[in-house]
Amino acid sequence: MGITPKQFEAMKRRVSGGRRVAEPVFGSSSRPAAFHPVILGVDPSLRATGFGVIRVAKPHSHTLAHGTICCPAGWEHSRCLVRIVQVLRDVVRQHRPTICVVEGLFYAQNLQTALVMGQARGAALVAAAEADLEIYEIAPRKVKQAIVGFGAAQKWAVAKMVQRLLDLPETPAPDAADALALALTHAQENGRYTLSPPKRI
């Protein structure tokens, strides 16, 4: 198929110095923050809520923060819930994540345990929602499968693999490791085509 002289001159200008210049793949400060999204993972629990913040990058993601929100056994439930919200607010304010991933609901034989876990989860969701984060949930078994390769893996195995994947100097505490694993799993799934994308809530 032929082209006109005018079309040919336009092609030459684009190739040899037109106004449009290709941006570098890495190192451009003009790229939006979503190019390397910051993800907050939360493993809710009334007495020990784990949290972990990662920045997605190649060849491996970087850990920005992780820890456990501990509440003494003598604290009332309401005081624990306030503590969870306050700490997560501070984490969000400091690291500016765009996405929050929480552990999905799981079957609990004890109804009281399920109710208490639901309360802690609700507090975490409030902290994320008021910051206008996108919120997703991933089932615990799916996280273990993604990180360890075995859906019934023990907590220590998840923690050791998280340490390896994030190149951490020490193994993170169990609840913090679970939170980091949630963030890593979301990053993995978001980076490839999947038939079962994470559930947004």
Secondary structure by P-SEA (a helix, b strand, c coil): ccccaaaaaaaaaaaccccccccccccccccccccbbbbbbbbccccbbbbbbbbbbccbbbbcccccccccccccaaaaaaaaaaaaaaaaaaccccbbbbbcbbbbccaaaaaaaaaaaaaaaaaaaaaccbbbbbcaaaaaaaacccccccaaaaaaaaaaaacccccccaaaaaaaaaaaaaaaaaacccccccccc
